[in-house]
Amino acid sequence: MKYVIVGNSAAAVGCINGIRKVDKEGEITVITYEKEGCYSKPMIADILVDLPEEKLIYKDKKFFEQKNVRVLLGTKVIKIDPEKREVVLDTGIAENYDKLLISTGAKPFVPPIKGSEKEGVFTFTELSKAKAAKEYITKNGVKDVVVIGSGFIGLEVAYFLRKKGINVYVIELLNKVLGKALDNRGSEIVEKIMRDIGINFFFEDTIEEILGNEKVESVKLKSGKIINAEMVIVAIGVRPNTELAQTAEIKVNRGIDTNLFMETSIPDIYAAGDCVENIDITDNTKKNLPLFPLAFEQGLVAGLNMAGKKMKYLGGLPLNSLKFLEEVPVLNAGIVEPPDSTYEVLVNDRFEKRGYYRKAIIKDNRLVGFVAIGEVDRVGILTGIIRQKLDVSTFKEKLIDIDFGLVHLPKNWREARIQQDKTGYNDWRPEE
Ligand SMILES: Cc1cc2nc3c(=O)[nH]c(=O)nc-3n(C[C@H](O)[C@H](O)[C@H](O)COP(=O)(O)OP(=O)(O)OC[C@H]3O[C@@H](n4cnc5c(N)ncnc54)[C@H](O)[C@@H]3O)c2cc1C
């Protein structure tokens, strides 16, 4: 059996593990256009605060050797030909496959902005881009940076730049940080922490033009304000990278469409990770959930199926953490603002006096989301309760206590051992 995996990141690693659980002999080839090996994408911003590149390695050469995987770095797949069962590389060579995984991830969304071709404009979703941005800062003695977008990536980049003593100006179209990813109170707390370390925010505004000769010198906002800055980082969000799938006319919605076995609309071609439309288990809708642990899990399920073991992927839980924020831990999962009055909301806000904030969202006696700020010990139990769709009616008030633990659960559940997961915290960290 010949397996080809396009992409060399979370979903690819999951897929390799899945295949090797079943098939120890088959040939596996991984192809990636990036020149770096298999690194942890969630850690690329750490480069800005001088984390050595080798600390970003997610799976080293030994992993690929042990799993007997051939890796083609710096090689782009430009076309899939399902008739011939082959992928065409930018070298002109074709690789044939029996089973193919597309794990091409997501690409940064860059809106058309006048002046964006100038030197000093960067996106921030790949290691090479992060390294280039850092080099530009050093070479040009950059002192002021404009970050467009206050999502997770934008805030992380802003935070690390500020830690390096750079003046940071975050421009956000909405009236709060983290948009729909965090509830209003959570956003307010995060914004205050970021302002306290000296980050500047411009809400309900956007960039009209990037000014300067060849290099960025300033930006003009829609409101008319001018900000002097030598660099702009565009962090508005990511979109599934579906270009390659489209060369084979694979069905694509908001991401590549797959069935529960992670198989695409074309037999023997599977897809996993940020490039697919995922199932959100909190509302059972399909959406883009670009998260590392989910990409890994989908890859694992795809790999098992590719090797012949039937296994369903039952969806993922959106779970975010502001892992970079040293001051206060922030973690949230599932639905954070109720979409209508059929949801029950419980809040325990002692942030000002005691430094913590907890919120639980409940629908039909099932926990469907929470926010935990300041104190996040044991929140893994909450994600376990969401995943297992447990009836919380007898102890729901306890969910927002900071000392909420297994002891508060009915005895039979404690014995059945609620699965506690720490996804979003540690899954993406390189192995020691
Ligand atoms: C700055 C940053 C911070 C993040 N922080 C977190 C976090 O805290 N927690 C979390 O859960 N997630 C986080 N994420 C998201 C997480 O990194 C992704 O969900 C995860 O990496 C997705 O894995 P993937 O395998 O689907 O694709 P990706 O990691 O996007 O990798 C795609 C792969 O496909 C390759 N590729 C694409 N097209 C081709 C082609 N045509 N030919 C050959 N190769 C191709 C690329 O080279 C790459 O190897 C963060 C992302 C970024 C950028």
The ligand as an SDF file (V2000), in Angstrom:
LIG
                    3D

 53 58  0  0  0  0  0  0  0  0999 V2000
    0.5970   31.9220   15.2860 C   0  0  0  0  0  0  0  0  0  0  0  0
   -0.3400   30.7680   15.4780 C   0  0  0  0  0  0  0  0  0  0  0  0
   -0.7280   30.4080   16.7720 C   0  0  0  0  0  0  0  0  0  0  0  0
   -1.5920   29.3240   16.9570 C   0  0  0  0  0  0  0  0  0  0  0  0
   -1.9440   28.9840   18.2440 N   0  0  0  0  0  0  0  0  0  0  0  0
   -2.7210   27.9020   18.4640 C   0  0  0  0  0  0  0  0  0  0  0  0
   -3.0570   27.4830   19.7920 C   0  0  0  0  0  0  0  0  0  0  0  0
   -2.6630   28.1040   20.7670 O   0  0  0  0  0  0  0  0  0  0  0  0
   -3.8240   26.3740   19.9650 N   0  0  0  0  0  0  0  0  0  0  0  0
   -4.2850   25.6640   18.8870 C   0  0  0  0  0  0  0  0  0  0  0  0
   -4.9790   24.6650   19.0750 O   0  0  0  0  0  0  0  0  0  0  0  0
   -4.0140   26.0520   17.6130 N   0  0  0  0  0  0  0  0  0  0  0  0
   -3.2520   27.1450   17.3790 C   0  0  0  0  0  0  0  0  0  0  0  0
   -2.9550   27.5250   16.0880 N   0  0  0  0  0  0  0  0  0  0  0  0
   -3.5680   26.7690   14.9670 C   0  0  0  0  0  0  0  0  0  0  0  0
   -2.7870   25.4830   14.6810 C   0  0  0  0  0  0  0  0  0  0  0  0
   -1.4480   25.7940   14.4440 O   0  0  0  0  0  0  0  0  0  0  0  0
   -3.3990   24.7820   13.4700 C   0  0  0  0  0  0  0  0  0  0  0  0
   -4.7300   24.4370   13.7930 O   0  0  0  0  0  0  0  0  0  0  0  0
   -2.6510   23.5240   13.0610 C   0  0  0  0  0  0  0  0  0  0  0  0
   -1.3110   23.7940   12.7760 O   0  0  0  0  0  0  0  0  0  0  0  0
   -3.3270   22.9030   11.8310 C   0  0  0  0  0  0  0  0  0  0  0  0
   -2.5980   21.8110   11.3960 O   0  0  0  0  0  0  0  0  0  0  0  0
   -2.7610   21.2680    9.9190 P   0  0  0  0  0  0  0  0  0  0  0  0
   -1.9670   19.9970    9.8690 O   0  0  0  0  0  0  0  0  0  0  0  0
   -4.1780   21.2100    9.5330 O   0  0  0  0  0  0  0  0  0  0  0  0
   -2.1250   22.3610    8.9440 O   0  0  0  0  0  0  0  0  0  0  0  0
   -0.9330   23.3990    9.0360 P   0  0  0  0  0  0  0  0  0  0  0  0
   -0.2790   23.3990   10.3610 O   0  0  0  0  0  0  0  0  0  0  0  0
   -1.4690   24.6810    8.5300 O   0  0  0  0  0  0  0  0  0  0  0  0
    0.1080   22.8400    7.9760 O   0  0  0  0  0  0  0  0  0  0  0  0
   -0.1960   22.7730    6.5940 C   0  0  0  0  0  0  0  0  0  0  0  0
    0.8880   21.9950    5.9120 C   0  0  0  0  0  0  0  0  0  0  0  0
    0.5630   21.8170    4.5330 O   0  0  0  0  0  0  0  0  0  0  0  0
    1.6790   22.1530    3.7170 C   0  0  0  0  0  0  0  0  0  0  0  0
    1.1310   22.5150    2.3930 N   0  0  0  0  0  0  0  0  0  0  0  0
    0.0720   23.3140    2.1030 C   0  0  0  0  0  0  0  0  0  0  0  0
   -0.1760   23.3200    0.7690 N   0  0  0  0  0  0  0  0  0  0  0  0
    0.7440   22.4940    0.2140 C   0  0  0  0  0  0  0  0  0  0  0  0
    1.0100   22.0730   -1.1280 C   0  0  0  0  0  0  0  0  0  0  0  0
    0.2560   22.4750   -2.1510 N   0  0  0  0  0  0  0  0  0  0  0  0
    2.0600   21.2400   -1.3340 N   0  0  0  0  0  0  0  0  0  0  0  0
    2.8480   20.8180   -0.3040 C   0  0  0  0  0  0  0  0  0  0  0  0
    2.6270   21.1800    0.9810 N   0  0  0  0  0  0  0  0  0  0  0  0
    1.5780   21.9870    1.2440 C   0  0  0  0  0  0  0  0  0  0  0  0
    2.3910   23.2450    4.5110 C   0  0  0  0  0  0  0  0  0  0  0  0
    3.7230   23.3770    4.1200 O   0  0  0  0  0  0  0  0  0  0  0  0
    2.2470   22.6630    5.9450 C   0  0  0  0  0  0  0  0  0  0  0  0
    3.2330   21.6730    6.1780 O   0  0  0  0  0  0  0  0  0  0  0  0
   -2.0950   28.5940   15.8470 C   0  0  0  0  0  0  0  0  0  0  0  0
   -1.7040   28.9680   14.5570 C   0  0  0  0  0  0  0  0  0  0  0  0
   -0.8400   30.0220   14.3750 C   0  0  0  0  0  0  0  0  0  0  0  0
   -0.4300   30.3940   12.9810 C   0  0  0  0  0  0  0  0  0  0  0  0
  1  2  1  0
  2  3  1  0
  2 52  2  0
  3  4  2  0
  4  5  1  0
  4 50  1  0
  5  6  2  0
  6  7  1  0
  6 13  1  0
  7  8  2  0
  7  9  1  0
  9 10  1  0
 10 11  2  0
 10 12  1  0
 12 13  2  0
 13 14  1  0
 14 15  1  0
 14 50  1  0
 15 16  1  0
 16 17  1  0
 16 18  1  0
 18 19  1  0
 18 20  1  0
 20 21  1  0
 20 22  1  0
 22 23  1  0
 23 24  1  0
 24 25  2  0
 24 26  1  0
 24 27  1  0
 27 28  1  0
 28 29  2  0
 28 30  1  0
 28 31  1  0
 31 32  1  0
 32 33  1  0
 33 34  1  0
 33 48  1  0
 34 35  1  0
 35 36  1  0
 35 46  1  0
 36 37  1  0
 36 45  1  0
 37 38  2  0
 38 39  1  0
 39 40  1  0
 39 45  2  0
 40 41  1  0
 40 42  2  0
 42 43  1  0
 43 44  2  0
 44 45  1  0
 46 47  1  0
 46 48  1  0
 48 49  1  0
 50 51  2  0
 51 52  1  0
 52 53  1  0
M  END
$$$$
